[in-house]
């Protein structure tokens, strides 16, 4: 039965215009684990906790819930698209089929750079926990060396194949969810210092005015954490029955991952020894303060180990996702060195060159951050807004295809609710993007205050320039812009079948 499923999946992929090359060994739960470790509740909660507290105080925790609701609309739209077009690379092939090759080029270009900068950011964020675990002093040099070592290890491990990645993703999921539940459970039971009421207490934020500006700034925490579900779609050609499994894995990533994030964050908030010191920025490392106070020197190192595992599995998932995107680009001859980047390892069935490229470029970004002050912050600041912009290019593409007559024909469909969900996804995405880009530090240098917008403009202009000069969209005959044509053809076939049936019935009655 499993062999028949693999055969059906390969036939489906061939019908979509591509030859099967990957090993379909990633189960539904392993696909979910990949998205979960990419979203990574522990990485999100622990890395951005200080920012959330200083920007908006304890109520920032509600931003996770709001982001989850908005991103669920986006996830449902993605589910409809990937169910009909389960192709490796995710956003790029989806927009290619919904709109066309030029729109696909730009969406893939923005998404690729957003992922690569995220791959650079996560090991830098995880390096201090590695230093704490081994007793190293946290310095820029040590952080850079540790981050490069983590990237190197991730690149090597990803070369082992889909099965190895799936097992590590599942291991990371188990460690992360168990660790989050145990650590926050202990903090809520034995380390709690405040009442639950503080998560609606605005403290001095908005004194004499509205709290809304402070909350919108703090809401960036939720927006930065609530994505990763799309990584399941990046690995669509490595999952059996992807039309059914991928949309489900995507939804699971949100409605399991975000509650775990909220739970992990709640335990930290209620265990803060001095709220005013954290809110004012006097306590610059509240995570270390909380863990040391409650778990001691040895216990806190165990927790740091769990956090580090979460970072490592997150890096692996991110790099795997961006490598499949690069491979999809190269397979359609949409990028330089396509013949090399489109190669699949005959032994482990992974895009080895694409994995190396993702690791090397991310490592270069990490090194730039060490040698050029604030460079890493400026570059990485593009990660979140780049992903949101790329997401909205899919959402807009789906809306455009619906206007042309596309009706999702995969195993997952929203039916008549599709239009409403698509519009809500667009409204949320546009509002979230504006909130992310909005400058909030008038006293900072202009290049820092507008760093997200600056990097977004550079990426979009460079991609547009390459598209104009090199015209990569002309290099491939792969199917493009055919989503509504497929719907139209299906309708014509249905009408033909109906007419044939009527004719047959009339002929029978005449006889």
Residue pairs with C-beta under 8 A, 6 or more apart in sequence:
2 240
5 240
5 241
6 24
6 240
8 241
9 20
9 24
9 240
9 241
9 242
10 20
12 86
12 243
13 19
13 20
13 86
13 87
13 237
14 20
16 85
16 86
16 87
16 479
17 478
17 479
18 87
18 237
18 331
18 478
20 237
21 237
21 344
21 349
22 88
22 162
22 237
22 238
22 344
22 349
22 350
23 161
23 162
23 163
23 238
23 348
23 349
24 237
24 238
24 239
24 240
25 162
25 163
25 166
25 238
26 34
26 162
26 165
26 166
26 235
26 238
26 239
26 240
27 166
27 239
27 240
27 245
28 239
28 245
28 248
28 249
29 170
30 166
30 167
30 169
30 170
31 166
31 232
31 235
31 239
31 245
31 246
31 249
32 173
32 232
32 248
32 249
32 252
32 253
32 256
33 166
33 169
33 170
33 172
33 173
34 165
34 166
34 169
34 231
34 232
34 235
34 249
34 317
34 320
34 321
35 228
35 229
35 230
35 231
35 232
35 249
35 250
35 252
35 253
35 257
35 317
36 169
36 173
36 176
36 177
36 228
36 252
36 253
36 256
36 257
37 169
37 172
37 173
37 176
37 228
37 310
37 313
37 314
37 316
37 317
38 228
38 231
38 253
38 314
38 317
38 318
38 321
39 225
39 226
39 227
39 228
39 229
39 253
39 254
39 257
39 258
39 261
40 176
40 228
40 257
40 310
40 311
40 313
40 314
41 176
41 177
41 180
41 225
41 257
41 258
41 260
41 261
41 264
42 176
42 179
42 180
42 264
42 306
42 307
42 310
43 122
43 125
43 126
43 307
43 310
43 311
43 314
44 221
44 224
44 225
44 261
45 180
45 225
45 261
45 264
45 265
45 268
46 129
46 264
46 268
46 287
46 307
47 125
48 221
48 224
48 225
49 265
49 268
49 286
49 287
50 278
50 284
50 285
50 286
50 287
51 218
51 220
51 221
52 60
52 61
52 63
52 218
52 221
52 265
53 60
53 269
53 272
53 278
53 279
53 286
54 278
54 279
54 280
54 281
55 214
55 217
55 218
55 220
55 221
56 205
56 211
56 214
56 215
56 217
56 218
56 219
57 201
57 202
57 203
57 205
57 214
57 218
57 275
57 279
58 198
58 199
58 201
58 203
58 269
58 275
59 199
59 200
59 201
59 202
59 211
59 215
59 218
60 215
60 218
60 219
60 221
60 222
61 199
61 262
61 265
61 266
61 269
62 199
62 215
62 222
63 215
63 218
63 219
63 220
63 221
63 222
63 223
64 221
64 222
64 225
64 226
64 258
64 261
64 262
64 265
65 222
65 258
65 262
66 219
66 222
67 219
67 222
67 223
67 225
67 226
67 258
67 432
68 222
68 226
68 254
68 255
68 258
69 428
70 226
70 425
70 428
70 429
70 431
70 432
71 226
71 227
71 229
71 254
71 428
72 251
72 254
72 255
73 421
73 424
73 425
73 428
74 391
74 395
74 425
74 428
74 429
75 229
75 250
75 251
75 253
75 254
76 251
76 414
76 421
76 425
77 394
77 395
77 398
77 418
77 421
77 422
77 425
78 94
78 229
78 230
78 233
78 247
78 250
78 394
79 246
79 247
79 250
79 251
79 412
80 247
80 398
80 408
80 410
80 412
80 413
80 414
80 418
81 94
81 97
81 98
81 394
81 398
81 408
82 90
82 94
82 233
82 236
82 242
82 243
82 246
82 247
82 250
82 410
83 243
83 244
83 246
83 247
83 408
83 410
83 411
83 412
83 413
84 97
84 243
84 408
84 409
84 410
84 483
84 486
85 93
85 94
85 97
85 410
85 483
86 233
86 236
86 237
86 239
86 242
86 243
86 246
86 410
87 93
87 94
87 236
87 237
87 328
88 234
88 235
88 236
88 237
88 238
88 324
88 327
88 328
89 108
89 234
89 324
89 325
89 327
89 328
89 329
90 111
90 230
90 231
90 233
90 234
90 236
90 321
90 324
90 325
90 328
91 107
91 108
91 111
91 230
91 233
91 325
91 390
91 391
91 393
91 394
92 104
92 105
92 107
92 108
92 111
92 325
92 328
92 329
92 334
93 104
93 328
94 233
94 394
94 397
95 103
95 104
95 107
95 108
95 393
95 394
95 397
96 103
96 104
96 332
96 478
96 479
96 480
96 481
97 479
97 480
97 481
97 482
97 483
98 394
98 397
98 398
98 400
98 401
98 406
98 481
98 483
99 397
99 400
99 401
99 481
100 473
100 480
100 481
101 332
101 334
101 473
101 476
101 480
101 481
102 467
102 473
103 393
103 397
104 334
104 473
104 480
105 334
105 463
105 467
105 472
105 473
106 393
106 460
106 463
106 464
106 467
107 390
107 393
107 394
107 397
108 325
108 328
108 329
108 334
108 390
109 459
109 463
109 466
110 386
110 389
110 390
110 393
110 456
110 459
110 460
110 463
111 325
111 386
111 387
111 390
112 322
112 325
112 326
112 329
113 382
113 386
113 459
114 382
114 383
114 384
114 385
114 386
114 387
114 389
114 390
115 318
115 321
115 322
115 325
115 358
115 383
115 387
116 322
116 358
116 361
116 362
116 365
117 362
117 365
117 379
117 380
117 382
117 383
117 386
118 318
118 380
118 383
118 387
119 151
119 315
119 318
119 319
119 322
119 358
119 359
119 362
120 147
120 151
120 362
120 363
120 365
120 366
120 369
120 376
120 379
120 380
121 376
121 380
121 383
122 311
122 314
122 315
122 318
123 146
123 147
123 148
123 150
123 151
123 154
123 311
123 315
123 366
124 143
124 144
124 147
124 366
124 369
124 376
124 380
125 311
126 146
126 147
126 150
126 307
126 308
126 311
126 312
126 314
126 315
127 138
127 142
127 143
127 144
127 146
127 147
127 150
128 138
128 143
129 304
129 307
129 308
129 311
130 136
130 146
130 150
130 304
130 308
131 137
131 138
131 142
131 143
131 146
132 138
132 288
132 300
132 301
132 304
133 301
133 304
133 305
133 308
136 142
136 146
140 370
141 370
144 366
144 367
144 369
144 370
147 366
148 363
148 366
148 367
150 311
150 312
150 315
151 315
151 359
151 362
151 363
151 366
152 359
152 363
153 312
154 312
154 315
154 316
154 319
154 359
155 319
155 355
155 356
155 358
155 359
157 164
157 165
157 168
157 316
158 165
158 316
158 319
158 320
158 323
158 350
158 355
159 345
159 348
159 350
159 352
159 355
160 348
160 350
161 345
161 347
161 348
161 349
161 350
162 235
162 238
162 348
162 349
162 350
165 316
165 317
165 320
168 313
168 316
169 313
169 316
169 317
171 313
172 309
172 310
172 312
172 313
172 314
172 316
172 317
173 313
175 306
175 309
175 310
175 313
176 260
176 306
176 309
176 310
176 313
177 260
179 303
179 306
179 307
179 309
179 310
180 260
180 263
180 264
181 260
181 263
183 264
183 267
183 303
183 306
184 263
184 264
184 266
184 267
184 268
185 267
186 267
186 294
186 295
187 267
187 268
187 270
187 271
187 290
187 294
188 266
188 267
188 270
188 271
190 294
191 267
191 270
191 271
191 290
191 293
191 294
192 270
192 271
193 270
193 271
193 272
193 273
194 269
194 270
194 272
194 275
196 270
198 269
198 270
198 275
199 266
199 269
202 211
202 214
203 275
203 276
203 279
204 279
205 211
205 214
205 215
206 212
206 213
206 214
216 435
216 438
217 440
219 435
220 384
220 435
220 436
223 384
223 388
223 432
223 435
223 436
224 384
225 258
225 261
226 254
226 258
227 387
227 388
227 391
228 253
228 257
228 317
229 249
229 250
229 251
229 253
229 254
230 250
230 321
230 391
231 317
231 318
231 320
231 321
232 239
232 246
232 249
232 250
232 253
233 246
233 250
234 320
234 321
234 322
234 324
234 325
235 320
235 321
235 324
236 242
236 246
239 245
239 246
239 249
243 410
243 411
243 412
244 411
244 412
247 410
247 411
247 412
248 412
268 286
268 287
268 290
271 290
271 293
271 294
272 278
272 286
272 289
272 290
273 289
273 290
273 293
274 282
274 283
276 282
277 283
278 286
283 289
288 300
291 299
291 300
291 303
291 304
292 300
295 302
295 303
319 355
319 358
319 359
319 362
320 355
322 358
323 350
323 351
323 354
323 355
323 357
323 358
324 351
324 354
326 335
326 341
326 351
326 354
326 357
326 358
327 341
327 342
327 344
327 351
327 354
329 335
329 338
329 341
330 337
330 338
330 339
330 340
330 341
330 342
330 351
330 354
331 338
331 342
331 478
332 475
332 476
332 478
333 472
333 475
333 476
334 472
334 473
334 475
334 476
335 341
335 472
337 353
338 475
340 353
341 351
341 353
341 354
341 357
342 351
343 351
343 352
343 353
344 350
344 351
344 352
345 351
345 352
365 376
365 379
365 380
366 376
368 375
368 376
368 379
369 375
369 376
369 377
369 379
369 380
370 376
374 447
374 448
377 448
377 451
378 447
378 448
378 451
378 454
378 455
379 455
381 451
381 452
381 455
382 451
382 452
382 455
382 456
382 459
384 436
384 452
385 433
385 436
385 437
385 452
385 453
385 455
385 456
386 455
386 456
386 459
388 429
388 432
388 433
388 436
389 433
389 456
391 429
392 426
392 429
392 430
392 433
395 422
395 425
395 426
395 429
396 426
398 406
398 422
399 422
399 423
399 426
401 483
401 484
402 418
402 419
402 422
404 483
404 484
405 484
405 487
405 488
406 483
406 484
406 486
406 487
407 413
407 487
408 414
408 418
409 486
409 487
409 490
414 421
436 452
437 452
437 453
437 456
439 449
439 450
439 453
440 449
441 448
441 449
442 449
447 454
466 472
467 473
